[in-house]
Amino acid sequence: MTKHCDNCNEDYERALKKCPVCGEKLKEHYTEEEMAQIQKENDDVAAITTMLW
């Protein structure tokens, strides 16, 4: 995960909270691979929850 500044349109390391250039709050930005992993984990949890009901 990186963090993105919408104002400067730049990505920064995830440890930062504000853009070092303009001071805007940075938003979390996930790669496609990270999003796929998150979706898989969510699907797994949903399947387990359904089975338990």
N, CA and C atoms as a LAMMPS dump frame, in Angstrom:
ITEM: TIMESTEP
0
ITEM: NUMBER OF ATOMS
159
ITEM: BOX BOUNDS ff ff ff
-5.0000000000000000e+02 5.0000000000000000e+02
-5.0000000000000000e+02 5.0000000000000000e+02
-5.0000000000000000e+02 5.0000000000000000e+02
ITEM: ATOMS id mol type element x y z
1 1 1 N 0.848 -1.178 0
2 1 2 C 0 0 0
3 1 3 C 0.89 1.237 0
4 2 1 N 0.489 2.181 -0.779
5 2 2 C 1.117 3.496 -0.76
6 2 3 C 0.039 4.494 -0.358
7 3 1 N 0.425 5.716 -0.234
8 3 2 C -0.545 6.784 0.007
9 3 3 C -0.431 7.776 -1.137
10 4 1 N -1.573 8.364 -1.481
11 4 2 C -1.661 9.217 -2.664
12 4 3 C -2.145 10.612 -2.299
13 5 1 N -1.513 11.607 -2.908
14 5 2 C -1.955 12.991 -2.759
15 5 3 C -2.755 13.367 -4.002
16 6 1 N -4.049 13.649 -3.815
17 6 2 C -4.892 14.047 -4.943
18 6 3 C -4.489 15.41 -5.491
19 7 1 N -3.986 16.274 -4.636
20 7 2 C -3.601 17.616 -5.05
21 7 3 C -2.362 17.597 -5.958
22 8 1 N -1.332 16.858 -5.572
23 8 2 C -0.079 16.788 -6.337
24 8 3 C -0.051 15.621 -7.318
25 9 1 N -1.017 14.701 -7.183
26 9 2 C -1.088 13.489 -8.003
27 9 3 C 0.199 12.665 -7.893
28 10 1 N 0.68 12.495 -6.665
29 10 2 C 1.9 11.731 -6.399
30 10 3 C 1.626 10.668 -5.34
31 11 1 N 2.402 9.584 -5.4
32 11 2 C 2.322 8.53 -4.395
33 11 3 C 3.506 8.665 -3.443
34 12 1 N 3.258 8.331 -2.17
35 12 2 C 4.281 8.422 -1.142
36 12 3 C 4.25 7.173 -0.282
37 13 1 N 5.299 6.995 0.519
38 13 2 C 5.353 5.843 1.405
39 13 3 C 4.201 5.882 2.388
40 14 1 N 3.804 4.709 2.83
41 14 2 C 2.595 4.618 3.643
42 14 3 C 2.744 5.172 5.049
43 15 1 N 3.957 5.421 5.504
44 15 2 C 4.152 5.954 6.858
45 15 3 C 3.738 7.417 6.966
46 16 1 N 3.709 8.125 5.843
47 16 2 C 3.355 9.544 5.864
48 16 3 C 1.852 9.732 6.012
49 17 1 N 1.459 10.798 6.675
50 17 2 C 0.041 11.127 6.826
51 17 3 C -0.35 12.313 5.967
52 18 1 N 0.597 13.214 5.734
53 18 2 C 0.339 14.398 4.919
54 18 3 C 1.387 14.507 3.822
55 19 1 N 0.997 15.107 2.713
56 19 2 C 1.899 15.302 1.58
57 19 3 C 3.058 16.211 1.992
58 20 1 N 4.3 15.782 1.728
59 20 2 C 5.441 16.61 2.09
60 20 3 C 5.573 17.864 1.221
61 21 1 N 4.853 17.92 0.096
62 21 2 C 4.939 19.058 -0.814
63 21 3 C 3.876 20.106 -0.489
64 22 1 N 2.598 19.672 -0.405
65 22 2 C 1.511 20.641 -0.244
66 22 3 C 0.814 20.58 1.119
67 23 1 N 1.043 19.517 1.879
68 23 2 C 0.432 19.402 3.202
69 23 3 C -0.947 18.768 3.221
70 24 1 N -1.476 18.365 2.057
71 24 2 C -2.787 17.706 1.994
72 24 3 C -2.732 16.348 2.687
73 25 1 N -3.865 15.912 3.252
74 25 2 C -3.954 14.586 3.855
75 25 3 C -3.858 13.544 2.741
76 26 1 N -3.024 12.517 2.95
77 26 2 C -2.84 11.468 1.955
78 26 3 C -3.902 10.389 2.114
79 27 1 N -4.315 9.81 0.995
80 27 2 C -5.304 8.735 0.996
81 27 3 C -4.602 7.416 0.704
82 28 1 N -5.111 6.336 1.318
83 28 2 C -4.549 5.02 1.066
84 28 3 C -4.796 4.629 -0.381
85 29 1 N -3.782 3.989 -0.981
86 29 2 C -3.849 3.595 -2.378
87 29 3 C -3.306 2.173 -2.478
88 30 1 N -4.151 1.218 -2.866
89 30 2 C -3.761 -0.179 -2.946
90 30 3 C -3.463 -0.574 -4.385
91 31 1 N -2.493 -1.482 -4.562
92 31 2 C -2.21 -2.028 -5.888
93 31 3 C -3.315 -3.001 -6.257
94 32 1 N -3.375 -3.398 -7.516
95 32 2 C -4.383 -4.364 -7.949
96 32 3 C -4.212 -5.69 -7.218
97 33 1 N -2.964 -6.094 -6.985
98 33 2 C -2.696 -7.344 -6.278
99 33 3 C -3.196 -7.272 -4.836
100 34 1 N -2.967 -6.143 -4.179
101 34 2 C -3.447 -5.96 -2.813
102 34 3 C -4.974 -5.971 -2.764
103 35 1 N -5.618 -5.33 -3.736
104 35 2 C -7.081 -5.311 -3.785
105 35 3 C -7.626 -6.716 -4.014
106 36 1 N -6.971 -7.511 -4.869
107 36 2 C -7.404 -8.883 -5.12
108 36 3 C -7.287 -9.713 -3.846
109 37 1 N -6.203 -9.534 -3.095
110 37 2 C -6.018 -10.269 -1.845
111 37 3 C -7.083 -9.878 -0.816
112 38 1 N -7.37 -8.594 -0.703
113 38 2 C -8.396 -8.115 0.225
114 38 3 C -9.755 -8.696 -0.158
115 39 1 N -10.068 -8.694 -1.453
116 39 2 C -11.349 -9.239 -1.924
117 39 3 C -11.448 -10.725 -1.608
118 40 1 N -10.347 -11.47 -1.819
119 40 2 C -10.343 -12.903 -1.523
120 40 3 C -10.586 -13.139 -0.036
121 41 1 N -9.923 -12.367 0.814
122 41 2 C -10.125 -12.51 2.257
123 41 3 C -11.568 -12.205 2.643
124 42 1 N -12.149 -11.172 2.043
125 42 2 C -13.547 -10.822 2.32
126 42 3 C -14.488 -11.932 1.857
127 43 1 N -14.2 -12.516 0.683
128 43 2 C -15.026 -13.611 0.17
129 43 3 C -14.939 -14.826 1.084
130 44 1 N -13.726 -15.118 1.576
131 44 2 C -13.544 -16.249 2.488
132 44 3 C -14.347 -16.06 3.766
133 45 1 N -14.299 -14.867 4.331
134 45 2 C -15.041 -14.569 5.56
135 45 3 C -16.545 -14.675 5.303
136 46 1 N -17.001 -14.174 4.16
137 46 2 C -18.427 -14.24 3.835
138 46 3 C -18.867 -15.698 3.695
139 47 1 N -18.04 -16.539 3.087
140 47 2 C -18.382 -17.948 2.913
141 47 3 C -18.456 -18.658 4.262
142 48 1 N -17.509 -18.389 5.115
143 48 2 C -17.499 -19.015 6.445
144 48 3 C -18.705 -18.556 7.259
145 49 1 N -19.017 -17.274 7.202
146 49 2 C -20.165 -16.742 7.921
147 49 3 C -21.452 -17.384 7.44
148 50 1 N -21.58 -17.554 6.133
149 50 2 C -22.772 -18.175 5.567
150 50 3 C -22.897 -19.623 6.029
151 51 1 N -21.774 -20.314 6.084
152 51 2 C -21.799 -21.723 6.5
153 51 3 C -22.187 -21.851 7.975
154 52 1 N -21.85 -20.884 8.785
155 52 2 C -22.141 -20.939 10.213
156 52 3 C -23.59 -20.59 10.533
157 53 1 N -24.286 -19.955 9.651
158 53 2 C -25.677 -19.561 9.904
159 53 3 C -26.526 -20.711 9.647
